[in-house]
């Protein structure tokens, strides 16, 4: 599992004679975007790693969704036990 999102990062390099300077097309690279210490970071991914990392991020999201559902159910059970007659 890997926390983050695989996305295509498009940017201009800043070189005046480059094709991206005239607005033709920006440079593209596939990256893993993730947060660390409240900052967004990007990790460039080699083509051979893209699908494996994408699958790992999907496994993380699925596991997080299951954990969130369990936490919500636990909270609902606690609220109903401690506040009889009231439900949220």
Order of alpha helices (4+ residues) and beta strands (2+ residues): beta-beta-beta-alpha
